[in-house]
Amino acid sequence: MSTAMLAIEPSPPVPLLELRGISKEFPGVKALDDVSFAVFPGEVHMLLGENGAGKSSLMKVLCGAYRADAGEFYHRGDKVAIDSTADARKLGIAVIFQEFSLVPHLDIAQNIFLGREPKGRIPGTIDRRKVLANARRVLGTIGFDIDPSTAVDKLGVAQQQMVEIAKAISQKARILVMDEPTAALSDRETELLFALIARLKADGVSIVYISHRMAEVFALGDRITVLRDGRRIDGVRPAEVTPDQLVRMMVGRNVDMTYPRNFADKPGELLLEVKGLTASTGISDINIEVRRGEIVGLCGLVGSGRSEVARAIFGADAVTSGEIIFDGKAISGEPDLAARRGIALIPESRKSEGLALLRSVSDNLVVSALRKLFPSGLFDQRSAQRTSEGLIRQLRIATPSARQTVGLLSGGNQQKVVIGKWLAAGSKLFIFDEPTRGIDIGAKSEIFALIDRLVAEGAAALMISSEQIEICHVCDRAYVMREGRIAGHLTRSELTEENIVRLGMHHA
């Protein structure tokens, strides 16, 4: 028998960690649907998907913050359980989320070893010298030259991220998840992070890297997994795919015209004009126009500055430069002034910013129209009741009565109340920030039908949504934001999910 016949095929490498058939459901939402995902030693595995694709849910299952409803976990080929963050830590899994988990008033060393401090000679004390020495050693392994006694609140974002990485390394993490790690870093800081990732890879650490920046995907990635609508769409290597193909994987779906409307062929007169708007919140050189009779989308990735633009127009955040012209006149100042002029803001967080949850439906419906309804300054309960009952009928708000506590209504009906209070005030421009977040499909259709009626009657709408499908189906045109600026403007014929993602992501 020849030696060639005796040759044994090498066995495929065993994943450091493998997730098989992971599913996770929340009330009304299937966040993960039969997702399988594997990480091999010393690789950078890029995880891509739109907002809401399931990336964060998968990582929270991976680190034990969420418990999977179905599926199995394997560590180096052996079946294991990840039912808690403690289980994940034992397997060497650490996650660095965009929102850091550092204690700002403690120093670097205290943050790195928080909850794992070496004991001092006297019972109940901590060996401070050992904490500092251990912190210096860990910081040295990642090339971060800084005094470990420095308070974390004195550090910049990039330095805080290094502390998070040092904390993970000190826990002997072998699988490190990074969620948009360069979102707030300069080019130089990004270069340093990439150099650190190369060192970690060489040391056999596996990195799961979530990013919306195409340049990073191809510069760092060994493998790529794409999620869409809670399902794993494909797994590819960077050399096998182009940026455009990845975008299509992320957004490709059977498109149903769920929210049909008559688009504005000839919108009315210019109602809002924003010129060179800049604010301390990070938005810069914003130029937007909105006309009567049209719904204009404002989209982009989470953190791109969409809500900050809405708040600046409404006067909730201070503007440092630029001009806001509404209905032919320049405006600036407080939300009260914007509201009186006819601008309405329906905020993303309706419970904390849009409603008085312990007050009645009636109180919430008339609160923004008190000056209009009662110019004498004397409140008339009967008049308020008539106004609120009229709005309840008009908006089809499902409530036992106008006296019902608004906090007891469903999310969709609460959203109608927020819109209703601005109708009572006679608003002309409605700024909707994530108008359908947390409400069911039926309620979404009602909200969009209501927005359509508003603009058909001569008002205008500026609509922010993380769901590109909503922007494409509802808006006449849209502005796409990236890193606090307008990255592009899409006309009705150009308004596709693919174009929104392409403008919102970083190709270079």
C-alpha positions as CSV (number, residue, x, y, z in Angstrom):
1,M,0.0,0.0,0.0
2,S,1.5,3.4,-1.0
3,T,2.3,6.1,1.5
4,A,-0.1,8.3,-0.4
5,M,-3.0,6.0,0.4
6,L,-2.0,6.0,4.1
7,A,-2.0,9.8,4.3
8,I,-4.6,11.0,6.8
9,E,-6.6,14.1,6.0
10,P,-6.0,16.8,8.7
11,S,-9.1,17.3,10.9
12,P,-10.8,20.6,10.7
13,P,-9.9,23.1,13.4
14,V,-12.2,23.1,16.5
15,P,-13.8,26.4,17.2
16,L,-12.9,28.1,20.5
17,L,-16.6,28.8,21.0
18,E,-19.6,27.7,18.9
19,L,-23.2,28.7,19.2
20,R,-25.7,26.4,17.4
21,G,-29.3,27.2,16.7
22,I,-29.6,30.2,19.1
23,S,-33.1,31.7,19.4
24,K,-34.3,34.5,21.6
25,E,-37.7,36.1,21.7
26,F,-39.1,39.1,23.5
27,P,-42.8,40.0,23.7
28,G,-43.8,40.6,20.0
29,V,-40.3,40.4,18.7
30,K,-38.1,37.5,17.6
31,A,-34.7,38.9,18.2
32,L,-32.7,35.8,17.2
33,D,-34.0,33.0,15.0
34,D,-31.9,29.8,14.8
35,V,-28.6,31.6,14.6
36,S,-25.3,29.6,14.5
37,F,-22.0,31.4,15.1
38,A,-18.4,30.1,15.6
39,V,-15.2,31.8,16.8
40,F,-11.8,30.3,16.2
41,P,-8.6,31.0,18.2
42,G,-6.6,34.1,17.1
43,E,-9.1,35.5,14.5
44,V,-11.1,38.7,14.1
45,H,-14.6,37.7,13.3
46,M,-16.6,40.7,11.9
47,L,-20.3,40.8,12.8
48,L,-22.4,42.9,10.4
49,G,-26.1,43.9,10.2
50,E,-28.4,46.8,10.2
51,N,-29.8,48.4,13.4
52,G,-32.1,45.8,14.8
53,A,-30.6,42.9,12.9
54,G,-29.8,41.0,16.1
55,K,-26.1,41.7,16.7
56,S,-26.5,43.1,20.2
57,S,-28.9,40.4,21.2
58,L,-26.5,37.7,20.0
59,M,-23.6,39.3,21.9
60,K,-25.7,39.5,25.1
61,V,-26.6,35.8,24.8
62,L,-22.9,35.1,24.2
63,C,-21.9,37.0,27.4
64,G,-24.7,35.6,29.5
65,A,-26.6,38.9,29.9
66,Y,-29.6,37.2,28.0
67,R,-30.6,33.6,28.4
68,A,-31.2,31.9,25.0
69,D,-34.7,30.4,24.6
70,A,-33.2,27.6,22.4
71,G,-29.8,26.5,21.2
72,E,-26.5,25.0,22.3
73,F,-23.0,26.2,23.3
74,Y,-19.8,24.4,22.7
75,H,-16.4,25.4,24.1
76,R,-13.4,23.8,22.4
77,G,-15.8,21.1,21.2
78,D,-17.4,20.4,24.6
79,K,-21.0,21.3,25.3
80,V,-21.3,24.0,28.0
81,A,-24.0,26.2,29.5
82,I,-24.0,30.0,29.4
83,D,-26.9,31.0,31.7
84,S,-25.2,34.0,33.3
85,T,-22.4,36.5,33.0
86,A,-20.4,34.4,35.5
87,D,-20.7,31.4,33.2
88,A,-19.4,33.5,30.3
89,R,-16.5,34.9,32.4
90,K,-15.4,31.3,33.3
91,L,-15.1,30.5,29.6
92,G,-13.0,33.6,29.0
93,I,-15.6,35.8,27.3
94,A,-15.6,39.5,27.8
95,V,-17.6,42.2,26.0
96,I,-16.7,45.9,25.5
97,F,-20.0,47.7,24.7
98,Q,-20.2,51.2,23.2
99,E,-21.4,52.4,26.7
100,F,-18.5,51.6,28.9
101,S,-19.0,49.9,32.3
102,L,-16.4,51.9,34.2
103,V,-16.9,53.7,37.5
104,P,-15.8,57.3,36.7
105,H,-14.7,58.3,40.2
106,L,-12.4,55.3,40.8
107,D,-8.9,55.1,39.3
108,I,-7.7,52.9,36.5
109,A,-6.4,50.1,38.8
110,Q,-9.6,50.0,40.9
111,N,-11.7,49.7,37.8
112,I,-9.5,46.9,36.3
113,F,-9.8,44.8,39.5
114,L,-13.2,45.9,40.8
115,G,-14.6,43.0,42.7
116,R,-11.4,41.0,42.4
117,E,-9.1,43.1,44.6
118,P,-6.2,41.3,46.4
119,K,-6.7,41.1,50.1
120,G,-4.5,43.0,52.5
121,R,-2.9,41.6,55.6
122,I,-5.6,43.0,57.9
123,P,-8.9,41.2,57.3
124,G,-11.4,43.4,55.4
125,T,-8.7,45.5,53.7
126,I,-7.3,45.7,50.2
127,D,-3.6,45.4,49.2
128,R,-3.4,48.7,47.4
129,R,0.3,48.3,46.4
130,K,-0.5,44.9,44.8
131,V,-3.6,46.4,43.0
132,L,-1.4,49.1,41.4
133,A,1.4,46.6,40.6
134,N,-1.0,44.2,38.9
135,A,-2.6,47.0,37.0
136,R,0.8,48.2,35.7
137,R,1.6,44.7,34.5
138,V,-1.8,44.3,32.7
139,L,-1.5,47.8,31.1
140,G,2.0,46.9,30.0
141,T,0.8,43.8,28.1
142,I,-1.5,45.9,25.9
143,G,1.1,48.7,25.5
144,F,-0.9,51.4,27.5
145,D,1.7,53.5,29.3
146,I,-0.3,55.4,32.0
147,D,-0.2,55.8,35.8
148,P,-2.8,53.3,37.1
149,S,-3.8,55.7,39.9
150,T,-5.3,58.1,37.4
151,A,-9.0,58.7,37.9
152,V,-11.1,57.3,35.0
153,D,-13.1,60.5,34.7
154,K,-9.9,62.3,33.7
155,L,-9.4,60.0,30.7
156,G,-10.5,60.5,27.1
157,V,-12.8,58.0,25.3
158,A,-9.8,56.1,23.7
159,Q,-8.1,55.8,27.0
160,Q,-11.2,54.6,28.7
161,Q,-11.5,51.9,26.0
162,M,-8.0,50.8,26.7
163,V,-9.0,50.4,30.4
164,E,-11.9,48.3,29.4
165,I,-9.6,46.1,27.3
166,A,-7.1,45.9,30.2
167,K,-10.0,44.8,32.5
168,A,-10.9,42.1,30.1
169,I,-7.3,40.9,29.7
170,S,-6.9,40.8,33.5
171,Q,-9.9,38.4,33.6
172,K,-7.9,36.1,31.2
173,A,-10.4,36.8,28.4
174,R,-9.8,34.7,25.4
175,I,-12.8,35.9,23.5
176,L,-13.1,39.6,23.3
177,V,-16.2,41.3,21.8
178,M,-15.8,44.8,20.6
179,D,-19.0,46.8,19.8
180,E,-18.2,49.7,17.4
181,P,-14.9,50.3,19.2
182,T,-13.7,53.1,16.8
183,A,-17.0,55.1,16.9
184,A,-15.5,57.9,19.0
185,L,-11.8,57.5,18.2
186,S,-9.5,59.8,16.1
187,D,-7.5,58.3,13.2
188,R,-4.4,58.1,15.4
189,E,-6.3,56.4,18.3
190,T,-7.8,54.0,15.7
191,E,-4.3,53.0,14.5
192,L,-3.2,52.3,18.1
193,L,-6.3,50.1,18.6
194,F,-5.6,48.2,15.4
195,A,-2.0,47.6,16.6
196,L,-3.4,46.3,19.9
197,I,-5.8,44.0,18.1
198,A,-2.9,42.5,16.1
199,R,-1.0,41.8,19.3
200,L,-4.0,40.2,20.9
201,K,-4.5,38.0,17.8
202,A,-0.9,36.9,17.9
203,D,-1.5,35.9,21.5
204,G,-4.4,33.7,20.4
205,V,-7.2,35.9,21.6
206,S,-10.3,35.7,19.5
207,I,-12.1,39.0,18.7
208,V,-15.7,39.4,17.7
209,Y,-15.8,42.9,16.1
210,I,-19.1,44.7,15.4
211,S,-18.7,47.6,13.0
212,H,-20.5,49.7,10.3
213,R,-17.2,50.9,8.8
214,M,-16.5,49.0,5.6
215,A,-12.8,49.9,5.7
216,E,-12.4,48.2,9.1
217,V,-14.3,45.1,7.9
218,F,-11.8,44.5,5.1
219,A,-8.7,45.7,7.0
220,L,-9.2,43.6,10.1
221,G,-11.6,40.8,9.4
222,D,-10.6,37.2,8.9
223,R,-14.2,36.1,8.6
224,I,-17.6,37.9,8.3
225,T,-21.0,36.9,9.5
226,V,-24.1,38.9,8.3
227,L,-27.3,39.0,10.4
228,R,-30.6,40.3,9.1
229,D,-33.9,40.4,10.9
230,G,-32.6,38.1,13.6
231,R,-31.3,35.4,11.3
232,R,-27.8,34.5,10.0
233,I,-27.8,35.3,6.3
234,D,-24.3,34.3,5.3
235,G,-20.7,33.8,6.4
236,V,-17.9,34.8,4.1
237,R,-14.3,35.8,4.0
238,P,-13.3,39.4,3.0
239,A,-11.5,38.2,-0.1
240,E,-14.7,36.6,-1.4
241,V,-17.0,39.6,-1.3
242,T,-17.2,43.3,-2.1
243,P,-18.6,46.2,0.0
244,D,-21.6,46.4,-2.3
245,Q,-22.3,42.7,-1.9
246,L,-22.2,43.0,1.9
247,V,-24.6,45.9,1.8
248,R,-27.0,43.8,-0.3
249,M,-26.7,40.9,2.2
250,M,-27.5,43.3,5.1
251,V,-30.6,44.9,3.5
252,G,-31.9,42.4,0.9
253,R,-35.4,41.3,1.7
254,N,-38.7,40.8,0.1
255,V,-40.2,44.3,0.2
256,D,-43.9,44.5,0.9
257,M,-45.6,47.9,0.5
258,T,-46.9,47.7,4.1
259,Y,-47.5,51.5,4.5
260,P,-48.8,52.8,1.1
261,R,-49.4,56.5,0.7
262,N,-49.8,59.1,-2.0
263,F,-46.5,60.7,-2.3
264,A,-46.2,64.4,-2.8
265,D,-45.7,65.1,-6.5
266,K,-45.7,68.8,-5.9
267,P,-45.0,69.7,-2.3
268,G,-46.1,73.1,-1.0
269,E,-44.2,76.1,0.1
270,L,-41.0,75.9,2.1
271,L,-41.8,75.6,5.8
272,L,-38.5,74.8,7.4
273,E,-35.0,75.8,6.2
274,V,-31.9,74.8,8.2
275,K,-28.6,76.4,7.1
276,G,-25.2,75.4,8.4
277,L,-26.6,74.3,11.8
278,T,-23.9,73.4,14.3
279,A,-24.5,72.5,18.0
280,S,-22.3,71.5,21.0
281,T,-23.9,68.0,20.8
282,G,-21.7,67.1,17.9
283,I,-23.7,67.9,14.8
284,S,-22.1,70.2,12.2
285,D,-23.0,72.1,9.1
286,I,-26.6,70.7,8.8
287,N,-28.5,71.9,5.8
288,I,-32.2,70.7,5.5
289,E,-35.4,71.8,3.8
290,V,-38.9,70.6,4.6
291,R,-42.0,71.8,2.6
292,R,-45.7,71.6,3.4
293,G,-47.4,68.5,2.3
294,E,-44.3,66.2,2.5
295,I,-42.7,63.7,4.8
296,V,-38.9,64.1,4.9
297,G,-36.8,61.3,6.3
298,L,-33.8,61.8,8.5
299,C,-31.9,58.5,8.8
300,G,-28.5,57.0,9.5
301,L,-26.9,54.8,12.1
302,V,-27.6,55.1,15.8
303,G,-25.3,57.8,17.1
304,S,-25.0,59.6,13.7
305,G,-26.7,62.7,15.2
306,R,-30.3,62.4,14.0
307,S,-31.9,63.1,17.4
308,E,-29.5,65.9,18.0
309,V,-30.7,67.6,14.8
310,A,-34.3,67.3,15.9
311,R,-33.5,68.7,19.4
312,A,-31.5,71.6,18.0
313,I,-34.4,72.6,15.6
314,F,-36.9,72.4,18.5
315,G,-34.6,74.5,20.8
316,A,-33.9,71.7,23.3
317,D,-30.1,71.8,22.7
318,A,-28.1,75.0,22.3
319,V,-27.1,76.0,18.7
320,T,-23.5,77.3,18.3
321,S,-23.9,78.5,14.7
322,G,-26.1,78.4,11.7
323,E,-29.7,79.5,11.0
324,I,-33.2,78.0,11.4
325,I,-35.9,79.6,9.3
326,F,-39.4,78.5,10.1
327,D,-42.4,79.7,8.1
328,G,-40.3,82.6,6.7
329,K,-38.9,83.8,9.9
330,A,-35.6,83.1,11.7
331,I,-36.1,81.4,15.1
332,S,-33.8,80.6,18.0
333,G,-34.2,80.0,21.7
334,E,-36.3,77.7,23.9
335,P,-38.7,74.8,23.1
336,D,-41.6,77.0,24.4
337,L,-40.9,79.5,21.6
338,A,-40.6,76.8,18.9
339,A,-43.9,75.3,20.1
340,R,-45.7,78.6,20.0
341,R,-44.5,79.2,16.4
342,G,-45.9,75.8,15.4
343,I,-43.0,73.2,15.7
344,A,-43.9,69.9,17.4
345,L,-41.3,67.3,18.7
346,I,-42.6,63.8,19.2
347,P,-39.5,62.4,21.1
348,E,-38.0,59.0,20.9
349,S,-38.7,58.3,24.5
350,R,-42.4,59.1,24.8
351,K,-42.6,57.8,28.3
352,S,-39.9,60.0,29.8
353,E,-40.0,63.0,27.5
354,G,-43.5,63.1,25.8
355,L,-46.0,62.2,28.5
356,A,-46.9,62.9,32.1
357,L,-47.6,59.2,32.8
358,L,-49.5,59.7,36.1
359,R,-51.8,62.3,34.6
360,S,-55.0,61.6,32.6
361,V,-55.3,61.3,28.8
362,S,-57.2,64.6,28.8
363,D,-54.5,66.4,30.8
364,N,-51.8,65.2,28.4
365,L,-53.9,66.1,25.3
366,V,-54.4,69.7,26.3
367,V,-51.1,70.5,28.0
368,S,-49.4,71.9,24.9
369,A,-52.4,74.0,23.9
370,L,-53.2,75.7,27.2
371,R,-52.4,79.2,25.8
372,K,-54.4,78.6,22.7
373,L,-57.4,77.1,24.4
374,F,-57.4,79.4,27.4
375,P,-56.0,82.8,26.3
376,S,-57.5,84.5,29.4
377,G,-55.3,82.3,31.6
378,L,-58.4,80.7,33.3
379,F,-58.6,76.9,32.9
380,D,-62.1,75.6,31.9
381,Q,-62.5,71.9,32.7
382,R,-65.5,71.5,30.3
383,S,-63.7,73.0,27.4
384,A,-60.6,70.8,28.1
385,Q,-62.9,67.8,28.2
386,R,-64.5,68.6,24.9
387,T,-61.2,69.2,23.2
388,S,-59.7,65.9,24.5
389,E,-62.8,63.9,23.6
390,G,-62.7,65.3,20.1
391,L,-59.0,64.3,19.7
392,I,-59.7,60.8,21.1
393,R,-62.4,60.3,18.4
394,Q,-60.3,61.9,15.7
395,L,-57.2,59.8,16.5
396,R,-59.1,56.7,17.5
397,I,-57.3,56.5,20.8
398,A,-58.3,53.3,22.6
399,T,-59.1,54.4,26.1
400,P,-62.1,53.8,28.5
401,S,-62.4,57.6,29.0
402,A,-60.5,60.9,28.8
403,R,-60.0,60.5,32.5
404,Q,-57.9,57.3,32.1
405,T,-54.3,57.5,33.4
406,V,-52.2,57.7,30.2
407,G,-49.5,55.4,31.6
408,L,-52.0,52.5,31.4
409,L,-52.5,52.8,27.7
410,S,-50.7,50.6,25.1
411,G,-47.6,52.0,23.4
412,G,-49.4,52.8,20.2
413,N,-52.2,54.7,22.0
414,Q,-49.7,56.6,24.1
415,Q,-48.0,57.7,20.8
416,K,-51.3,58.9,19.5
417,V,-51.7,61.0,22.7
418,V,-48.3,62.6,22.1
419,I,-49.3,63.5,18.6
420,G,-52.7,64.6,19.7
421,K,-51.3,67.2,22.2
422,W,-49.5,68.9,19.3
423,L,-52.6,68.8,17.1
424,A,-54.5,70.7,19.8
425,A,-51.7,73.3,19.8
426,G,-52.1,73.8,16.0
427,S,-48.6,72.7,15.0
428,K,-47.5,73.0,11.4
429,L,-44.2,71.0,11.5
430,F,-44.2,67.6,13.2
431,I,-40.7,66.2,14.0
432,F,-41.1,62.4,14.7
433,D,-38.2,60.7,16.4
434,E,-38.6,56.9,16.1
435,P,-42.4,57.2,16.0
436,T,-43.0,53.5,15.9
437,R,-40.5,52.2,18.3
438,G,-41.9,49.6,20.7
439,I,-45.4,49.4,19.1
440,D,-47.0,46.6,17.1
441,I,-47.5,46.3,13.4
442,G,-51.2,47.3,13.5
443,A,-50.4,50.4,15.5
444,K,-47.6,51.3,13.1
445,S,-50.0,51.4,10.2
446,E,-52.3,53.7,12.2
447,I,-49.4,56.0,13.1
448,F,-48.3,56.3,9.5
449,A,-51.8,56.8,8.3
450,L,-52.1,59.6,10.8
451,I,-48.8,61.2,9.7
452,D,-50.1,61.0,6.1
453,R,-53.3,62.8,7.0
454,L,-51.4,65.6,8.7
455,V,-49.3,66.4,5.7
456,A,-52.2,65.9,3.3
457,E,-53.9,68.7,5.3
458,G,-51.0,71.1,4.8
459,A,-48.6,70.3,7.7
460,A,-45.1,68.9,7.2
461,A,-43.2,66.1,8.8
462,L,-39.5,65.4,9.5
463,M,-39.3,61.7,10.4
464,I,-36.4,59.9,12.1
465,S,-36.3,56.1,12.0
466,S,-33.8,53.4,12.4
467,E,-35.9,51.1,10.2
468,Q,-34.9,51.9,6.6
469,I,-37.9,50.0,5.3
470,E,-40.1,52.7,7.1
471,I,-38.1,55.6,5.6
472,C,-38.4,54.0,2.1
473,H,-42.1,53.3,2.3
474,V,-43.3,56.5,4.0
475,C,-41.0,59.4,3.1
476,D,-41.1,61.5,0.0
477,R,-37.3,61.9,0.2
478,A,-34.6,61.6,2.9
479,Y,-31.4,63.0,4.3
480,V,-28.8,60.5,5.5
481,M,-26.5,61.3,8.4
482,R,-23.1,60.1,9.3
483,E,-20.9,61.2,12.2
484,G,-22.9,64.3,12.9
485,R,-23.1,65.5,9.3
486,I,-25.4,65.1,6.3
487,A,-23.8,62.4,4.2
488,G,-26.3,62.7,1.3
489,H,-29.8,63.5,0.1
490,L,-32.0,60.9,-1.6
491,T,-34.9,61.8,-3.8
492,R,-38.0,59.6,-4.0
493,S,-36.6,57.6,-7.0
494,E,-33.2,57.1,-5.1
495,L,-34.8,56.2,-1.8
496,T,-33.8,52.5,-1.3
497,E,-32.5,50.7,1.8
498,E,-29.3,49.9,-0.1
499,N,-28.6,53.6,-0.8
500,I,-29.4,54.5,2.8
501,V,-26.9,51.9,4.2
502,R,-24.3,52.8,1.6
503,L,-24.4,56.5,2.6
504,G,-24.6,55.8,6.3
505,M,-21.7,53.4,6.4
506,H,-18.0,54.2,6.0
507,H,-16.5,52.9,2.8
508,A,-13.1,54.5,3.4
